[in-house]
Amino acid sequence: MSEASDPVTRPSLHPDLVRPVPARRMARPRHALPPRRSVIGVPVSITDYDGTVAAVIDAACRRAPLLVTALAVHGVVEARTRPDVGRAVGAFDVVTPDGQPVRMALNLLHRAGLTDRVYGPTLTLRICAAAAAACLPVYFYGSTPAVVAALAQRLSAAFPGLIVAGAEPSLFRELTDAEGEALGRRIRASGAGLVFVGLGCPRQELFAHRHRDVIGLPQICVGAAFDFHAGTKRQAPRWMQDHALEWLFRLWQEPRRLVRRYAVTNTRFLLSLARQWAAPETFSRSDR
């Protein structure tokens, strides 16, 4: 499932924020991708922030496609239970453990030794800092016109060297092939080195997978990071994040939307995790 915006109706940013630059290739050795291991049958990367950022910047400098997503429990369960999402996530190059329970599962099942998760909103900031240092323009795609405009403005202010090559909202529907190709042309013509995708899970993973070759650049699916960094939603306090209680904070904010999701997905995740721990052979291996 995928989306994009009509070039006539998409909002324009202040010219100081949108500065297309010529695409450049840089000769450098390819960065090795982190290994992946099965968490309830879904391949999740044993990685940290530094490793993920290095993979993204390397691919951006080479102007090569790379699919990255940060999956919490909901995303892992979606990939486990929906064949289309499972196929898409299985084709990603890096699947970071966005949620603390996913990190803990990697440590429990595979002795990964991870001391921290790779949280989508924090990953966004670290990639922006690295992109600014490397003079790599970024592109933001997804959410509403107000959110994506505020996102570009706030991140440009936070990282003075950051070049925003473009920012456009979602159409909130699947794109036709022609619309997808037009989006890819707009992104490449902007001079962007990498694309942040904020469509929510699993729509963003389906979009990135479908448009891997059409866009032809690193796509980083970061979901709620758009709302958090645009200032339209609040993040959980750090102590709740560190103790795997972020879901409780978000449930308190949006009980009607999230109560069923958490009741179902959290239960499925825990039951499947217990099964995998007790009998690893019941889940197909997703190692690389």
N, C-alpha and C positions, 0 to 999 in steps of 0.2 A: 504494500500500500504506500502511496507516495503522493507528494504534493508540491506545488510551487506557486509563483505569483505572476500575474499578468504584468509585463514590463511597463504598461501604460498606467496601471493603477497602483503599483507598488510605491510606497512613500520614499521620497528622496531625502537623504541626509544632508547636513550642512557640508559644503564643499571641503572644509578643513578635515572632515571625518572620512570622506571618500576620496582616496587618492590612488587611482589605478597606476600600477607600475608595470614595466615590461617584464614578461616571464623570463627567468634566468635559470640555467642549469648549472649545477655545481658538481664537480667531480669529487666523489668521496666514496669510501667503502660502505656497502649496505649494512645497516644495523641489524643484528640478529633479533628475531622476534622471540618473546618469552615463551616458555613451554606452557602447554595447556593440560589441564587434568579434569576428569569428569566430576561434576557436582550434580548428583541425581540425573546423570546422563547428559548434562550440558557442559560443553567445553569452556572452562574458565581459566584465564591466564594466571600463572604464578608470577606476579609482577608488582612493582612499586611505582611511585610517581616518577622517579628519575628514569626508569626503564621505559615507561610508557611515553613520556615526553620525548625521550631520545628517539624512539621509533617514529613518532609523528614528525618531528623536525627533520629527521633523515629523509623520510619519504617526501616531505614538502620540498626540500632542497632538490630532490631528484625529479620533482613533479610527477610522482608516481602514485597510483591509487593505493589507499590503505584504509581499511575499515576498523574503527575502534568504537566500542561501546562500554559503558559502565553499568553493570547489571546488579541490582539489588534482588531481594527475594522474589518480588513480583515478576521481574524480568526473567529470572531463572525458571520459575514455574510456568510462565507463558511459553518459554522455549521448550520446556519439557512436555507440555500438554497440547500445544498447537503445532502441527507438522510444518505449516508455512513459516512460522516464527523459528522453529527449530532448525529448518534448513538455512534460513537467513543467518541466524546467529552462528551456526556451524561454519559458515563461509567467512566469518569475520577474522581479521588478522590478530586483533587483541581484544579480549573480553575481560575487563578489569573487575575485581571484586568490589563493587560499589558499596554494598552493605556489610556491616560488621558480621552478621550471621553467615554471609557467603565467604568472607575471609576465614572465619572460624571453621567453616566446613572444609575448606582447603587444608587448613592446618590439621584438623582431626583426621581426615581421610587420607591425606597425602604427605603429611609432615612438611608442609610448605614453609613453615617458619616465618610467616608474614606477621609483622608487628603492627601494621596499619592497613586499612583498606585503601582503595584508590577511588575516592569520592568524586563523582562527576563535577559538581560545582568547584571543588578545589582544583581538580585536574584542568578545568577551563582556565582558571587564573594562572596556573603554572605554564600551560601551553601559550597563553597570551604573553606572558613575560618572556618566554623563550623565543616566540615569534618576533616580538619587538626587538630583542637583542640580535636576531638573525636577519632583520629587515624583511621578514616574510609577511606579506599582507594576509589578512584573514577575512573570511566571509561568514555572515550569520544568516541562517535560513530557518524559519519556523515561527510559530506563535502568532501574535496579533501585530498590526502595525505599530501600536503604541509600545508594546513590550520590546519589539526588536529594535525600534529607534532608541528607546531609553537604554537598552542593553549596549548598543554601539557607543552611545555618548558616554555612559558611565565607565565602560572599560577603556575607552580612549583617554578619559581623564585619569584613570588609575594607572595606565601604562603609557606615558607620554610618547614613547617611540612606536607605539602600536599603529600600524596602518590598517584602516578598515576599508577594504576594497569594495565592499557592498554589504547591504543588509536588507532583507525583504521577508515579508510574512508568508505564512502558509495560506493556501486556498481552502484548507480543511476538507479536502477530498482527494481521491486518487487522481493523479495526473494522467492525461493521455500521453501516448508516446511522443507526439509532436510537442506538447507542453514540456515534457521531461527533457527532450533534446534542446529546446529553447532555453530552459533553465541552465543546462550544462554549458551552452554557448555563452550565456551571460556571465556565468561564474568564471569560465576560462578567460573571456575577454576582459574581465575586471583586473586580471593580473594576480588574483588570489593564489596563495600557496597552499591554503588548507581551508576547510569548511566546517563550521560548527553547526550541527543539526539539532534543533530543539522541537520535536514533534510529539514527544511523549512516547513511552514504551507501550506496545511494540511497534507503533506506526513508524517511528524513526528508524528502527532496525530494518524494517521491510523497505522503507524508502532508500536507505543507503545501499542496501544489497541490490535492489533493482537498478540503481543509478551509478553503480560502481564505475563502469566503463564510460558511461555518458558524461559524468563529471570528471573522472580521471585524476582526482586529487585525493589527499587524505580527507576522510569524513569522520568527524568525532561526534558521536551521539551522546548528548549530555542532558537531555530531558529538562527537569525542573531548574537546572542551572540558569536558563534564560530568565525565568521569573524571579529567582533569587537575586541575580546580579542586576536585573532591571529595577529591583526594589518593589516589586508587586506582591511578593510573598516572603514570609519570614522563615529563616532556617531554624532548626531546633538548636537549643543551647549545646555548647560543645560537650558538656558532661553527659547529656542524653545521647549524643552521637557516639561518644566513646563507649557507652554501655549498651549499645544496640537497642536504644529506646527511641530512636528517631521516628519510628512508625507510630508510637504513642502520641508524640507531639503533632504529627500530621493528622492523625485521627481526631485529635482534639480540635484542630483547625477546620477539618472538612469531614465531620462524622457521617453525613448522609452518603457522600460519594465513596468513602473509603471503608466503612464498617464491613460491608460484605466482602470487599476485596481482601482485607486483612484476615477476616475470619476464615475464608476459604484458602487463600494462598499460603498464609503462615502455617495452617494446619497441614496442607499438602506437602509443604517443604519439610516440615519436621518429621512427618511420617515417612516420606521418601528418604530423607537423610538417615533415619534410624534403620531403614531397610538396607541402604547401601553400606552403612557401617557394619551391620550384622552379616551381610552377604554381598560383598562387592561385585561378585560375578553376575548378579541380577541386573546390573546396569552396564550398558555397553561402554567400552573405554573410549575416551575422547582425547587421548594423548597426542601430542605432536612433538 
